[in-house]
Amino acid sequence: MPIKVLFITNNESLKSSIHEILKKNLGIKYLIINDLELLNPEIKDNNYSHVISSNKINNTFLKNYLSGITVPILALINDADTETIENTLFKTTKLPLTYSTLFSFLCETPILAYGTLESYALDDPEFITQVKGLIVEEFENNFKEIPQLIKNNNLTEIKSKTHQMVSKFALLEMNNSFELSKEIDLNILDEPEKQLQNMAYLLVDIEIALTQLK
């Protein structure tokens, strides 16, 4: 699934800030809810990849309301909050929230693995390094070039670049990206609006993968 963030805050100023921050990356899905009590049904029903909360949150709440659910959680705290949080089930960061902090939090969750690549390379470390280098180069070029192709509505070139990346996502065991790239490749010429939005989601995966490949 694409990156999808659930924000929990009843602070109207922070809500406005979140909307502004995420204008920088339209490939990040998100929803803002007011109350922690809504967290459990929302998480269960909508497949969120991450949770960020400025409302008071603690281990007891998480154990009671999120039993069996493993979603990375970031708690936003004020400078005035002097409570030391130890052995928690979630990460913390001080307000104000920035795009850099948000994206760093998203990148902490692994979205790739090397088992398939290692088998493909017969566990040859030098060959694995070479293949990873080629993938990084391709991802970096596509991350730079595809946004302009989207602006120019160059669907044929987007399809071509996406098609070439499908096998790379498979090698890196990026299963959600693999499925999404196949959908884009197959359907972008027939349903461009939907697939261009999917490409925005895929670009987020590519950017995160680049931080984890290096």
Long-range contacts (C-beta under 8 A, 24 or more apart in sequence): 1-47, 1-49, 1-176, 2-27, 2-29, 2-49, 2-176, 2-180, 2-198, 2-201, 2-202, 2-204, 2-205, 3-27, 3-28, 3-29, 3-49, 3-50, 3-106, 3-201, 3-204, 3-205, 3-208, 4-28, 4-29, 4-30, 4-46, 4-47, 4-48, 4-49, 4-50, 5-29, 5-30, 5-31, 5-48, 5-49, 5-50, 5-51, 5-52, 5-102, 5-106, 6-30, 6-31, 6-33, 6-39, 6-42, 6-43, 6-46, 6-48, 6-50, 6-51, 6-52, 7-31, 7-32, 7-33, 7-51, 7-52, 7-53, 8-32, 8-33, 8-34, 8-35, 8-36, 8-38, 8-39, 8-51, 8-52, 8-53, 8-54, 8-55, 8-57, 9-34, 9-53, 9-54, 9-55, 9-76, 10-34, 10-35, 10-55, 11-54, 14-54, 14-76, 14-95, 14-97, 17-96, 17-97, 18-97, 21-97, 21-98, 21-99, 21-102, 22-99, 24-99, 25-99, 25-103, 25-204, 26-200, 27-200, 27-201, 27-202, 27-203, 27-204, 28-106, 28-204, 29-201, 36-61, 36-65, 37-65, 39-65, 39-66, 40-65, 40-66, 40-69, 43-69, 43-71, 44-69, 49-106, 49-109, 50-74, 50-105, 50-106, 50-109, 52-76, 52-97, 52-102, 52-105, 54-95, 57-90, 58-88, 59-87, 59-88, 59-89, 62-89, 62-90, 63-89, 72-105, 72-108, 72-109, 74-105, 103-207, 106-204, 106-208, 107-208, 107-211, 107-212, 110-212, 111-174, 111-176, 111-177, 111-205, 111-208, 111-209, 111-212, 112-172, 112-173, 112-174, 112-209, 112-212, 112-213, 113-172, 113-173, 114-172, 114-173, 115-173, 116-170, 116-171, 116-172, 116-173, 117-171, 117-172, 120-171, 131-171, 132-213, 135-168, 135-171, 135-172, 135-213, 136-210, 136-213, 136-214, 138-164, 138-165, 138-168, 139-165, 139-168, 139-206, 139-209, 139-210, 139-213, 140-210, 142-206, 143-203, 143-206, 143-207, 143-210, 146-199, 146-203, 147-203, 150-196, 150-199, 150-200, 153-192, 155-188, 155-189, 155-192, 156-189, 158-184, 158-188, 158-196, 158-199, 159-184, 159-185, 159-188, 159-189, 162-188, 162-199, 162-202, 165-206, 172-209, 172-213, 174-205, 174-209, 176-205, 177-202, 177-205, 177-206, 177-209, 180-205
